[in-house]
């Protein structure tokens, strides 16, 4: 089923599909460090494994591959400690599963035989549904909640990314515009309608959280760039930042206390956090693929 019934552009921001007002809020500084117990996850026989989303039951979305010619990326759902269930859009050349909700619905993107990127979600029956913004040829879904609302983006004619929220029921797209930004992606949406993501402007790359009509830029202190990749239902945001030495670190951001740097001990300076559930369990990956290489492992971090 192709979700292409129409699009709307909002001059500002939205929460639960109602028009909001742009209000920029200050960002607290560094929080106290929380200890995590890390578990490394490697898909058997492949050189990279990325974990991208986790629900409250501990089910994990991700993908694996080798980067070798003729060996495309393949999606999966993971039940710990090591049960992988293949999940690939039918007939696709590649699939990446990125988001998973508490109903075990998933979302992500696939590449068809013509090389076109399409967003998708897998519903209660296990059926796969294409989600594309009308008139575009590059779409990705990056997050979803239990209300059949999805966060993602499309690329326009100038190849700039435009973040959107899509409602499964009614097929309505809401595209938000961030003043001064040349590109933006919506990466997560929780059950209260909060949206995470990142945008690019002349000053660099910045994370954001949209909540109750208030837009909050999330810049890790003294970082070169910050990207927010996911959030949970209690408003914690996860992502990555690049320090002044060019090293990549994960972070967890909590409204009352601010940022907390989190690096997998096996990948200091090369850690990306993509997902977090309501218990604070985080998932992501570390290794050379954080800087364009072809080797990395997934991780689960339990507080």
N, C-alpha and C positions, 0 to 999 in steps of 0.2 A: 504494500500500500504506500503510495507516494503522498507525502504531506506537502501539497503545493496549492493550497486553496487561497493563499493571499498573504500579503505582508503589510505591516504598518511600521512607520518610523516615528519614534518618540523624540521630541526635542527635550531631552532631559533623561530621566530615569524612571523605572517602574518597579513596583513591588506587587506581587500577585496580580499583575496585569492592570494595575491602576496607575494613572499618571502621578508622578512624584515631583519633588523639588530638589534641585541640586544644592546640597549643604555640605561644604567641606569641613571635616572635623580634624582636630589634632590627633596625632598618633603617639601613644605611649612608647617609652623606650624599651630597653632590654628587660626581660623577665628573668626570674630565677631559673636555674637549670633543673630539669626533671630527668631522672634516670630512666633509661629504657633498656629492656632486654631485647637484643636483636637476634633474629633468625634469618639466615641467608637462604634464599630460594633460587634454585637453578633448574630450568627445564632440561630434562635428560637429553643429552646429545647435541644441545645447541650452545652457541657462544654468547647469546644475550637473552636475558629474561627481564621484562619490566612489569612490575606490579603497579596498577594505576588507580584502583578503587577498592574499597572495603565496606561491607555493610555491617549492621549491628550483630548479625549472627556469625560474623567472621569469614563470610564468603568473599573471595577476592577476584577482581577482574584484571586481565593483563594480556600480554602477548609475548611471543618468543620468535626467534629466528637466528640466522647465522650471517646474514648479509651476503651470502654467496649467490652467484648467478643461478637462477632456476630454483632458488629456495626462498620463497616469499615469506613475509611475516604472517603468523597465524595467531588467532585469538584463543583465549581459554578462560574458564572459570576454575578457581583453585579452592579446594577444601583442604585445610591444613591437616596433617603436615605435608602431604605430597600427592594428593589426588587431583590430577588435572583432567578437566572435561573440555574437549575441543569445542570452540564456538566460532564459526566462520559463516559469513553471509553466503547463501547459496550461489554458486557460480562465480564468486569473486576471485580476483587474483591475489589480493591481500586483505586481511581484516585485523583491526586492532580494537579490542574491547577495553573501554576506558572507565565507564561508570557502572555501578551496580547498586540497586536500592534494596530495601528490606523485603520487597516482594520477589526478589531475585530476578527482576527485570534488568536488562543491561542496555547500554548505549555505547556507541563508538562510531567508527567509520570503516568503509571498505573501498577498495579500488576495483573498478570493473575492467573488462577486457580491453576497453578503449583507453584506459589510464585515467579515468575520471574518478574523483573522490566524492563519495556520498556519505551523508550521515545515516545512521540506522539505530533502531531500537528493537529489542526482542521482547514480545509481550507475554502475558500469562500463559498463553497456549503454546509458547515456544516458537511462534511465527516471527519472522524478520520483516521489518517495515522500513522502507527508505524514507528519509527525511531530508529534503532539499529545499532551500529557499528558492522561490520561483525565479526562473530565468538565469540561474547561476550554475556553474559547473565545478565548483569546489566547495564542499561542505564537510564539517566534522561536528559530531555531538561529543561533548566532553563531560557531561554530568547530567544526572536526573534525580528527581525525588519520587516519593510514593504517590504523588498526585498526577502522574503522567505529564509532568512539565520538564522540559529539557533545556540545558544550556549548551550553546555552541557558537559557531561562526560560519560565515561564508566569505569567500574572496571575491571582490568586485573586479571591474574591468581593469583597474590600475593595479590589481594584485594586492590590494590592501585588505586586511581582515576587518570584518564588521561583526561584532558580537550580537547575539540574539537569544531570546527566550522563545521556545515553541510550546504551545499547548496541544497535546495530543488530541483532545476532544474539541473539534472545531477547526483544527489545522491552522490556527492563527500564529503568525510570527510577529514578535515585537522586537524591533531593532533599536538599540539605544545608541545615542551619540554622546561622546565625551568631549567637551570643549577642549580644543588644542590638540587632540589626539589624531594621529594619522592612521592608526591601526588599533584594533582591540579584539579581544576574545573573551567570551563568557565561559568559564571553566567548570562551574558548579552551581547547583541550586538546591537548597534544603527545603524541608517541609514547611518552614515558616515564610518562605519566599525570599530569603537572603540569597544574594548572588555574589560569587567570587569571580575573579578574572584578572586580566592585566591589560595594559594599554601602552602604546609607544607615542612619544611626542619628541620635540626637539631636545628635551633634557634627558631622554633615555627611556628605559622600560620600568614601569611602575605596577605593583599589584594594586588591587582594589577590592573593597567590600561594599556592596549596595544593600542597605538595610533600612526598612521603614521609611523609604524615600530619602534617606541620607546617604551620600556618596563619600566614602572614606578612602583616601589614597593610602596604600600600605608600602612604605619605603623602609627597608631594613636600614638601621642607622649606619652611615658611612659606607653604604654599598654602592657599587657601580650600577647595578640593576637589581630589580626585585620582580618576581612573577608569582602570583597566587594561583595554585592549581586545584584546590578543592577545599571543602568545608564540611562540617557536621551540623547536626540539628541544634547544637548548643552554641553555635556561632564561632567555633574555633576554625581558623584558616591555616592551611598548610601550603608550602611552596618551596621556592629556592631563591637564593640571592647569590650574586657574584661579588666577591670582595675586591679590594683595590689591587690585589696581586693576581687577579684573574681566576681565583679558586672558587669552586661552586659548593655551597652549603645548603642544607635543608633548614627550614624553620617551621615553628608552630607559633601562631599569633592568637592571643586571647585578649579580648577587649579590655578587661580591667587591668591587666598586667603587661601587655605588650608582646614583644618578640622574644622567642627562645630559639637559639641556634641548636640544630640537631644534626650531627654527622654520624653515619654508620661507622663504627670503629674500624671496619675493614676498608672504608673508602673516605677518609678525611680529605676534604677539599674536592670531592667528586661525588657528592650526595644530592639526590633530588627526591623530595617527598611529594607524592601525588594525591594521596587520599588519607582520610581520618574518619573513624567512626565515633559514636557518642561516648564510648568508653576511653577514647583517646588513643586507640591503637592506630598506628600509622603504617602506611605502605609506600614503597618507592623503589628506587634502584640506585646502584653506585657503580663506578668504574669508568672505563675509557669512553663508553658511549655517551657520557655526559658532555664530552667535548668533541663529538664527531667520530669516535672510534666505533669498533664493532664488537667490543666485549664488555659485558656488564652483568651483574647479578641483581635479582630482586631482593628485597628485605621486608620483614615485618618487625616493627618495633612496638613492644608492649610496655606501657608505663608501670 
